Amino acid sequence: MIVDIRTYTLHPGSLGAFFKLYEGEGFAIQTRHLGQPLGYYFIDIGPQNRIVHLWGYADIADRAARRAAMEADPAWTAYRGKSSAFFQRQENKILRNAPFFPARTGATQPFGVVDYRTYTAHPGKLGAFLSVYESDAMQVQLRHLGNCVGWYMSDIGPQNEVVHMWGYRDIADRQQRRNAMQADPAWPPYLTKGTALLANMENAILRPAPFWKPAG
C-alpha cells in the first residue's frame, strides 16, 4: 500500500468557504473515484490555513488509474474550476507504511485531534532510525499513547522522512498521555539513540474536517 499525503494552503479566511464547497460538490466526486480518504484534516495548531488529506492506494498504478478516471469526470472539472481560487499552494508526497505498521499499532479509539509528526533522518540513517524505533520506542509509545493513526516512510518526494500520526480525545488527553510516556524510564534511553539519527523534528495538531468522521 502507498499513501498520497496532500497538503494544501488556502488564502487566509477562506477555509470555511472551501469546506462548504468541497463538502457540497467535491467530496462525493472524489470518493467515488478514489474511495474514502484515510484522513481529511485541517491544521489547528501549527501553520494556519492548511488542510492535510491522505488517500490510500494499492500501488502507483492503482493511484494513476483512479486519478485519471477522476480527472476525466466532467463533474470534477467543474468543481476544480470553482475550488482553484481558494489555493495558494498545493503539494503532495507518496509514502509507504513503515515495516511495523499497521500490524502492531494498538487499539483504535475515537479521537478529536491528531498529533501529526514529521521527522527527517540524516541521509543514510532512515533504516537505522526505524530499527531503533521499533526495538526501543514503539511499545513504549503504544502503551502510553495508544491510538496510532498512521506510521509512514517517504517514497516519492522529500527523502529520509517519516510521518507518524497519533489520535487523542482532545489536547488535555494528549498532554496527559505524553507526560506519562516521558516519565517512563524506558523512554530516555530511546531518546538518546533515536534523536541522534534525526536531522529535524516537527509537528502540528490537526482536527478532522467537518464532513469527515474518523473510524472508531
N, C-alpha and C positions, 0 to 999 in steps of 0.2 A: 504494500500500500504506500501511496505517496500523499502528501498533504500540500495543497496550494494555500499558503497564508498570504492574504491580500490586505494591505494597509492603505487606506485612502484618507487624505487630508482634505477637509472641506473648508470653504470660506467661513470666517467667523460668523456666528449667529445663524447658520443655515442647517444645523444638524436636525432640528425638529422638522423642518420642511422637507429635507431629504428623506428622513424616515417615513414621513407621511406618503410621499410619492412612491418610495420603494415598496412599502407595505401594500399600497393600493394597486400598483402596477408591476413592479419588477420582481418581487419575491416569488409570486406564483409561476412566472415565466421561467425564472432561473431554476427553481426547484424542480420544475417539470423536466428540464434537460439534465441538470447536474445532480439531482437528488437533494436530500436535506443537508444543510451545512453541518459540519462538526461543531461550529460555534459562530455566533454573529454578535459582536460586542461593540461598545463604544468606550473610549478611554475616559475614566472618571478622574483618576489621579495620575498625572504624567502629562505628556504633550497633548494639548487640547485640540478639539475639532477633528478628532480622528476616529475612524471605525476600523475594526480588525475582524475579518471573517475568514473562516477556514473551511476548505472543501476537500473531501477525501476522494481518491480515485484508485482503481486497481493498479494502474501504471501510467506512464506518459502517453501511451497510445489511447488508453481509455479517456484520459483528460482531453487529448486533442479531438477525439471523436465527439465527445459530449459538448465541448465548447464550440466546435464547428457547427453542430446542429443548432445550438443556441444562437450563434451569430447569424445563421441563415433564417431564423424565425422573424417574420416581419413585425411581430408584436415586440420583440426585443429591440429591434432597430428603432421603433417608435419610442419606446421607453428611454433608450440611450440618448435620443435627441433631446429629451427633457432633462435627464439626470446629469449630463456632462457639464452643465453650467454650475453645478454645485462644487466641483472638484478643483482644488489647487494642484494636487499631486496624487498619483496612483502608483503603487509599487507592489511587487509580489516576490515570493521566493518559494522554491519547492524543497520540501523536507521529507525525510523518511522517519519512520518510527525508530527510536533507539532500540538496541538489541533486547532490552529488558521490558519494553513497553509494547503491547498492553497486558502482557501475561501476568505481571505481578504489580498491580497498582493500588491495591486496597479497595475497600468498599466505596461505592459512589453514593453520596448523599446530596440532597437538594442544596443548591448554593445560589447566593445573590451577588457575590463578587468573585473575580478571578485575579489572582496574582500572576501576571504574565511576565516571565523572566527570560531574558536573552543573555547568554554567556558566550563569549568568544575565547576560544582556546588559542594559546600560542601556536604558530604554524608547526605542524607535525606532531602536536600534542593532544589532538582530539581523542584518539584512541586510548591514550593513557588516562585522560580525564574520565572517559566513560567507564573504563575499568575500575578506577579508584572510586568513582561514584557508586557503581553497582556493588562493590565489595564492602565499602566503608560507610556510605551515606544513605543508600536507598531505603533500607529497612528502618533506619532512624527517622527519616522523613515520613515514611508511610505510617509509622507508629504514632507520630505526633500530628502530622498534617492531614493524613488520611485520603483526601479526595484529589487524586492526580487526574487532571482533565486531559493532559497530553504531555508526552515527552519525546521530542523530535531532534533530529540532527540534520544539518544542512546538506543539500544535494546540488541544487542549482540556484545560484545567487551568491550572497555573501558566504564565504567559506569559513570553516572551523567554528561554526556556530552550533549551539544547542538552544532549543526553546522548550521550556517546561512551564506548565500551567497548573495552578492549584486552586481549587474551589473552596470558598468559605461561605458560611451563612451571612456574615457581614464583616465589617472592618474589626469590630471588637473580637469576634471569633478568630480572625486571622492573628491578631496580636496575642491572644491567649495561647493559641496553638504554637506560634513561633517562639514565644517566651519559654514554653515548656521544652521545645526542641533545643533551644540554645542552652538550657540548663542541664541537658542530658550529658553525662560525662563522655558518652561516645561521640558527641558532635565535635568538640575541639580537635581531636586527632585527625578527623576528616578534613577540617578547615585547613590545617597545616599542610596536608598533602594536596588537597584539591585546588585550593586557590593559587598555589604556586604554578599550576598548569594553565591558569587563565590570564588573558590579557585585558579583559573588560567584563564587567557585570552591570546589567541594568534591568529595571523592572517598571511596570506600570500596573495600575489597578483598573480592571475592566468591569463593566456591568453589561448584562445581556441586553440586546436591543429589545424594544417593547413588543415586537412581533415574533420574537424567537424565544422559546422556553427550553432551558436545559433539561436533559433527561434526569430522572432521579425521583 
